[in-house]
Amino acid sequence: MALLVLAIFMLAMTGRASCTWCVCKEMSDSVLQQTLDYACGAGADCGPVHQNGPCFQPNTVRAHCNYAVNSYFQRKGQAQGTCDFKGTATVSASDPSINGCSYPPVS
């Protein structure tokens, strides 16, 4: 029985370890707004960060940028280069979900 529990635990940890997200770097709001606008215009699902959306809060450019670049990255199958945005974003192993806003690691 202990071996079964250990096997399940190892599978769960292995699956979790492979999750990646795309997040915006610490930059000025004007730079991040450009990244946000690009991601939303290029195929990211930005509906959740619109007013009254489940990811509108916190209402900051960086939070909205995080959601948009991650959506774009996931929709592109986490392909290499789809989380760069001219150096304004980076891949992260830490789940950026916040305040009831879930950032799915896969599309």
C-alpha positions in Angstrom: 0.0 0.0 0.0 2.8 2.4 0.9 4.4 1.7 -2.5 1.2 2.6 -4.3 0.9 5.9 -2.4 4.5 6.7 -3.2 4.0 5.9 -6.9 0.9 8.2 -7.0 2.8 10.9 -5.3 5.7 10.6 -7.7 3.4 10.8 -10.7 1.7 13.9 -9.3 5.0 15.6 -8.7 6.3 14.7 -12.1 3.3 16.1 -13.8 3.4 19.3 -11.8 7.1 19.8 -12.4 6.6 20.1 -16.1 4.1 23.0 -15.9 5.2 26.3 -17.2 3.7 29.7 -17.5 4.7 32.9 -19.3 4.8 36.1 -17.2 5.8 39.7 -17.8 9.1 41.0 -16.5 9.3 44.0 -14.1 9.2 46.9 -16.6 7.4 50.2 -17.0 3.7 50.2 -17.5 4.0 51.7 -20.9 6.3 48.9 -22.1 4.0 46.2 -20.6 0.9 47.9 -22.1 2.5 47.4 -25.5 3.1 43.8 -24.7 -0.4 43.4 -23.5 -1.9 45.0 -26.6 0.3 42.8 -28.9 -0.7 39.6 -27.1 -4.4 40.4 -27.1 -4.2 41.3 -30.8 -2.3 38.3 -31.8 -4.5 35.6 -30.4 -4.5 35.6 -26.6 -7.8 35.3 -24.8 -8.0 38.6 -23.0 -11.7 38.5 -22.1 -11.0 37.5 -18.5 -9.0 40.7 -17.9 -11.7 43.0 -19.1 -13.7 44.9 -16.5 -16.0 42.5 -14.5 -13.9 39.5 -15.9 -12.7 36.9 -13.4 -9.1 38.2 -13.8 -9.7 41.9 -13.9 -8.4 42.3 -10.3 -5.8 43.3 -9.5 -6.4 46.0 -12.0 -2.8 46.6 -13.0 -1.0 46.6 -16.3 1.4 44.0 -15.1 -1.3 41.6 -13.9 -3.2 42.0 -17.1 0.0 41.6 -19.1 0.8 38.4 -17.2 -2.6 36.9 -18.1 -2.4 37.9 -21.8 1.2 36.6 -22.4 0.4 33.4 -20.7 -2.7 32.9 -22.7 -0.8 33.5 -25.9 2.0 31.2 -24.8 -0.4 28.4 -23.9 -2.4 28.8 -27.1 0.8 28.5 -29.1 1.6 25.2 -27.4 4.4 26.7 -25.3 6.5 26.7 -28.5 10.0 28.1 -28.2 10.1 31.9 -28.6 6.4 32.4 -27.9 7.1 33.8 -24.4 9.7 36.5 -25.3 7.7 39.5 -26.5 10.8 41.4 -27.4 12.4 40.6 -24.0 9.4 41.7 -21.9 8.3 38.3 -20.8 9.8 35.1 -19.5 8.9 31.5 -18.8 8.2 30.6 -15.2 7.8 27.4 -13.2 5.8 29.3 -10.6 2.0 29.4 -11.0 1.1 33.1 -11.3 -2.6 32.5 -10.5 -3.9 35.1 -8.0 -7.1 36.0 -6.2 -9.3 33.4 -7.9 -7.9 34.0 -11.3 -6.5 30.8 -12.7 -3.7 30.7 -15.2 -4.0 27.3 -16.8 -0.6 25.8 -17.6 -1.9 24.2 -20.8 -4.5 25.3 -23.4 
